Amino acid sequence: MIRVKGLAGFGRKQDCVLVIRDSEVVLEALREALGGAPAEERAGLERALAVVGGVAGADEGPLRAAWVRERLAGVGFAGDIGSVAAIKALRQAEPDLSLLAAVQLQRDAVAHPA
């Protein structure tokens, strides 16, 4: 994930968290590799293709939610993810994160439980 700071919008600057994925590129590379793979490599490549294919079309909300949980775990937070303490811990984990961005990310985490 990439955080872009200070984007102008609605008359004020705000943070934006973008999910960037290269999964389509990876899927195509795996398909090409599978096409010319020897028999002993096919099973592994087929499994890799299945794994990447399973996450390629994933919605961004659950990805942001997982990112939030990883950051919270990194600072030792184990409380209620919907609490004010969770926002504080998230901003501790990511000090440059604005309050607005932290709240929006928290909402994703609450909406998409692990």
N, C-alpha and C positions, 0 to 999 in steps of 0.2 A: 504494500500500500504506500501511497505517496500522499503527503500532506502539503497542500499549497497554501501559503499564508498570504493574507492581505488582498484577496480578490475583491474588487469593488462590486457592490451589489446592493440594491435597495437603499442607496444613499450612504452606505457605510461599508467599511472593509470587513470581510469575514473570512474565516478559514474554510477550506474545502478539503475533504478527504476523498481521494480517488482510488479506486481499485483498478490496478493495471494487471492484465493477464495476457500471457502469450500462449494460452492453451491451444488456440487454433493452429498456431505455427508448430507447436510441439506435436499435436495430433497428426498433422500432415507429415512431419518428419518421421514419426513412428510408423505411419502407414507405408511410407516409402521404404523404410528399413525392413519392415515386415515383408514387403513384396520381393525383396532379393535376399532374404535371410536364409541361411542353412537350417536344416531341420532342428539342430540342437539349440538354436537361438530363438526359434519361433514361439515356444511356450512363454518365455520371458517377455518377448516383445508383445505378444497378445495380452498378457497380464498388464503390462505397462499401458497399452492402448486402452484397456478397460478402465484402469484407474484414472487416467487423464480424461478419458471421455466422460467419466462420472462427475468430474468437477468442472469440465469445460463450460457447461451451460448454467452453472450455479448462479443464483441470484446474489447481488452484491450485499444485501442486508445480512445474510448469514456470514458472509466473509468478513464484513466489518465487525459483526458480533464476536466472531472468533478472535479477531485482532484485539478487540477490547479485552476479552478474557485473558489472552496471552499477556497483555500489558499489566492487567491487574494481578495476575499470578506472579509476574516478575517483581512486583513490589510487595508481595506477600499478602495481598488483600484476599480474604476468604469470606467476606460478609455478603450482605444482600446487594446484588448488582443494581437494583433499582434505587438504592439509597444515595443520600447526599455524600456519605462517606466514600461511596464508589466513585463519584465524580471527582472528589478530592484526590483519591488514590490514582485515578486515571491521569489527572493533571500532574500528579507527582511523577508518574511514570513517563509522561510526555510533557515536560515543562512549558513548551512553546504552544501547547494546545489551548485555544481560547475556551472560555466557559461555554459559549454557544456550541462550538464544535464538540466539546466533551458531552454536553447534554444530548446532542443529536446522536452521537455514537452510543451513549448509554441507552437511548431509546431503541436503537437497533439490537443491542445486546438483550434488552428486556423482551423485545418482540420475537427474538429468535433464540430461545433457550438452548443450551448445549445438550 
